């Protein structure tokens, strides 16, 4: 087992942000450079995979060089290179993986393929010490999950979305309301300004289920829009946005708090791009204070996709000496549970 703090160069290219960071000891951010493609994809109303891959190719070398320069680190000082292996867009993942493999080979340092959602979860470790068992509420464009961590680096999914992820539902509702991409922040701001609320259904599923479903809620929003149009009525956009957001928040916070009680979580971790949602952050803060449950929320810059979070997760495997071969393949369906750190006996075998 490795005991050195370790300097890890991390690379994140899973979707539409190209990012590189240098992390010391899994917790100290020496640099975290992010190049966003939002303005490019806004023209198309969403992420275009082929364009995303090309944009990564255009800037990846520059971003890596900038991350090393800002950190004041020479390439030969690095202990390892970490890359996002999955999940994500396969073409985008490949750009980061090939860059990372090339660096690891040239520098003769270990390569660590890293899980994107493990990164979002361990972004919290960059700002506060994690206490186990803890529960992670993952809310992003492609994922909505409740993840139990009974010990460091070992993940168990106890609930997941059965259809749309939260961020996906936000973007679809925003598109129906004619907001530009990405639509989530627009819905959040509009909901905060509402003086009224249009009540919408809550999808709780089975009484003991920790799974989520937002397709019915999305359909209810579209139905409200269509009814207003057919009747020639002016749509109460703020009231509808607030109704949608309150439904989402009630369900995700209700299930998260119930799971935290059942599993004896010592902390609740909010993770993923939708963790930047002001309404969700405020409500969850209020509920956790009433429950006496410590709530960890990363700063906004660590909620969206970034390489610092990848470095934080990769450090879990660095200190255990669990590395990957230099023929690492992109895996858009990479399992979070399977990526968990291995026990010492399994690692040695």
Residue, then its C-alpha position, 0 to 999 in steps of 0.5 A: x500500500x502506498x503511503x505517499x501523499x502523491x501528486x496526481x494530474x487528473x483529466x476530465x472529458x466525459x461530456x462538454x467540459x475539458x478539465x485538468x487539475x493537479x491534486x496533492x494528497x487527494x485533498x489539496x487543489x493546486x490547480x483546476x482548469x476548466x474549459x466549457x463548451x456551453x456557448x458552442x452547444x447552446x446553438x444546438x439546444x443541447x450537447x452534440x457528441x461529435x462536436x464535444x469530442x472535437x472541442x476536447x481535441x482542440x484544447x486538451x493539450x493547452x488545458x493540461x499545460x495550464x494546469x501544470x503551470x498554475x500548480x507550479x509542478x513539472x511533469x517529472x514530479x507527478x506520482x500518477x495520471x488519472x483520467x475519467x474512464x466513464x460514464x460519459x460520451x464515448x468519444x469525449x472520454x477517449x480524448x481524455x483517456x488517450x491523453x492520459x495514457x500517453x502522459x503516463x507512458x511518457x513519464x513512466x507513472x501509474x494510470x488510474x481510470x476513474x469513475x465520474x460519479x465517484x468524482x462528484x461524490x469525493x468532491x466533498x472530500x476536497x472541502x471537508x473530512x468524510x465520516x462513514x457511513x455517509x449517504x450521497x445524493x447524486x443529482x446531475x444531467x445524467x444521474x439521480x442516485x442515492x449512494x451509500x458509503x459504509x467505508x471509504x471508497x466503497x459504493x452501494x447504490x440503494x436508489x436510482x432514477x428509472x427514467x429521466x435524471x433530475x438534470x435531464x428533466x430540468x432541461x426538457x422542462x426548460x426547453x418547453x418553456x423556451x429557455x436556452x440551454x442549459x435550462x436548469x439555472x433558468x428554471x431555478x431562477x424563475x421558480x425563486x421569483x414566483x408569487x404563485x405555485x401550480x401544484x404538480x404530482x409527486x412520484x413516490x413510487x412504492x412505499x419502501x422504494x428509494x428509486x426516482x421517476x421524473x418522466x410523469x412530472x415532465x409530462x404534467x408540465x407539458x400538459x399544463x402548457x398545452x392546456x393553457x395554449x388550447x384555452x388561449x390563457x396566458x401561462x403562469x411560467x413562474x408558478x409552473x417553474x416553482x411547481x415543477x421545482x418543488x415537486x422535484x425537491x420534495x421527492x429527492x430530499x424526502x427519500x434522501x432523509x429517509x435513507x439517511x435515517x434507515x442506514x444511520x448516515x453520519x453525513x449527507x453529501x449533495x453531489x453533481x451539477x444540480x447540486x448548484x440549484x439554489x432551491x435544492x441547496x436551501x431546502x436540504x440545508x433546512x431539513x438537515x438542520x432540523x434533523x441534526x444531520x451534517x450536510x456537505x455541499x461542494x462550492x459551485x465550482x466543484x459541483x459541475x464537471x471538473x478534474x479536481x473531483x477526478x483527482x480526489x476519487x483517484x487518490x482512493x486507488x493511488x494510496x492502495x496501489x490499485x492502478x490500470x494498464x496502459x490499454x485502458x478503454x472508455x466505458x460509458x456504462x462503467x459501474x460505480x459499485x464495481x469501481x469501488x476500491x478493492x480490499x487488500x487481499x483482492x488487490x494483491x491477488 
